[in-house]
Amino acid sequence: MAYSDPAAESVGTRVRRARKRAGITQSELARRVGRAQSWVSGIENDSIPLDSIALINTLARTLRVHPNELTARPYRGDTPGEDRGHSAIPEIRRHLERYDLDPEWDGEVRPLPELRAVTEHMSWLRREAHYAELADRLPGLLSELQAATHLFPEPDRSTAFGLLSFAYQAADSVVYNLGYADLSLIATSRVRWAAERSGDPYHGAVSAYLRIRNLWSSTSWNDALTVLDSACAGIEDEYTAGQPEALAVWGALQLRASITAARKNDTNEAWSRHRLASEAVTRLGSRQRTNYYELCTNQPNIDIHGVAIAVELGDGPQAVRRGEAVRLPKDLQANRVGYHHLDYARGLLWSGKREAATAELERAEKAAPMLIRNHPMAQQAVRTLLDLERYSYRERIRRLGVRMHIL
């Protein structure tokens, strides 16, 4: 086993330990989460898979633990190759913590065009889910951009803060997707801090978009919707006027609201928000090809969010129907592709289409290996398939399990 002992335990074992530590019975836990006692028993003996982020978060909040304690994230490796990305986290943390102190940059700061080019490359690494390389390179860029905000005169100083905001956004993507929730909370606050100093009217709304994931972990669905609606209200005039940046940001905020509502199990609200996002994309028209603020506000993302909403609502058949209709463009960013194939795989798995689910998991891993190998729902899907494996795809799913360090 490549991971530490907590990850070697089953999810049920971790839930049972957290329940006993909280001093409550299976019946009491069931009552608090609105389930039968037999469901809790099934979770704890691993006969029922815990295959919903919303359920994990609900259980965690009820048991007064962080969701990561139930999923054993982050999934550290035992060799330098397996642990790449994770090993850079302490240095990223250090730079996030010293954001407002004097810079640690002894050399000459590169001109703004070069800094912009490097920052854009970091954004590309983020979109393509190359988190190991991104994690290795981020500390140096954060340090140099911090120096730029101290040394450059206006208006270059404000521009440097804008680049720093994008760099913090890249850092948030690394730490969130590798499972460092506490650090993601810090990173999103740094995005906002730098954005406020950049003079860009939309960076604040983008930071609100990022903040929502941390509210999900505590099942703060209503708070998340409040934050998203406040961000939408802040750019409503520009949205009404049809400014492309506002349309893109508005659409992304509504997509995040749709997932929030789905995790809240509010079907009508989830699809209503999805329609609002679709309207924004329709108004963008051909301008949706410009990836404003790295938010991927375009028709393919609308379509794949339709699959994601169905999955979050626990509707496997609808997820499959929608997944069958999705056509992914070749230039769609890898992290979106990986998430989509994972969601589609989960819908297929729930619908009993195990071999097709295996194929989708393989596509997800191929598109964004580090993202998928570090995702708790991918881990659970592979575990479920291993428990249900058939001879026709036994070796394929076992190889996937080995790569994800489940076997």
Phi, psi and omega in degrees: 000130186274342185258169182291168187303318179305321180289337179285340178287157175282161176300319180300321178298318180292321177296316181298317180296317180295322179296314181295323178295328178283348176075033180235156180274169175300319180297319180292318178298318179300315180299319184291331181257005176072037180231170176279155178300326179296330178293314178299317178300318178296322177296314186289333177261010174066019174275343174242121180287140176269082192248033178222126177299318181298319179292319177301314181295321179295314177299316182298316180295319179296322181273359179060046174228165174280146178308327180300334179291332179275330181262354180066023174281153359283154182268089182282152176257166182259354178239159179304320180294316180290332186264002181299139187099301177297321184293341179273352186300316180303321180288323175297317178302317182299318180289327176292327182283333183255032186300329185252014179262174179300141184293153175254070183222109184272334184274186177280134179284133181292155179300159184304317179300323179290320178296322178296318180296318179294318179297320177296325176294321177297321178296324177295317177300322178295313181298325181271005177060033175272067190290330181294310179295319179299316180298321180294325186270338187298316183305317179296318180292318178300319180296316182290320178293324176299319177296321180299321180292339177273327190261330186282141173279166174289148004273359182297330180297315179297321178297320179297322176296323176298317177295321178297323177298318177295323179293320176296325177296320176295320178297319178299320180298318179298305188291325180292311185286340174269357171101018181258078188297320181297323181285330176297322178299318178293315183298318180294326176291328177290324175303312181295317181301312180291323181298320180298336181263358182270340183081002180277123185290346185257347183297327179296319178294324178295320179294327175295319177303317180289326184297332188300325183299328179285331175288329177301320187298336179255015182055034180273063187297314181294320177298319180298316179295325178297316179298316181294317180293324177295319178295320177296317180298327181292340181239018186297319180298316179293325178294315179298323180286349177084021177294130188300321179298319180293319178299317181293314181293316178302312180300318179295319178298320180290324176297318178294325177293326180295319178291321177301312181295323179295319178292335174283352182068033176256091187299311183298316180296320181299312182286332175296315178295323178298320178294321178297319177296320179297321178298320179297318179294320178300318179292329177294324180059228182292343181288349179294345177290342173275119185276076183300126175057024177061029187263353176057047179272090182209173185297317177303322179289328173299313182296315183286336173291332175299320176294316182298319179298314179301320179295314180297331177278357180076021182260084182301311181302319179291323177300319180293315179301314180291321180298323179296334183269349183286135174238113184272126175292153183295335184263009178293138186298145191297324181295323176294318179298315180298313178300318182297311181298326177295313179298316179298319178299319180295318177298318178296319180298315180295335180270007177081009182264076192289319181293320177295323178297319177299316180298320179291323176296322177296320178294320178298314181294322179295321181288318185213074188303315184289325177298312185288319181294340180255011182261127184297328180286330173292318177301315181293321180298317179294319178300317179297316180294324177296323178290332185250014191302146175247158184302324187297333180230021184302312184292324180297312182288329177293320178296321177295320178297323177294316181296330180268005176062033172272328176253000000 
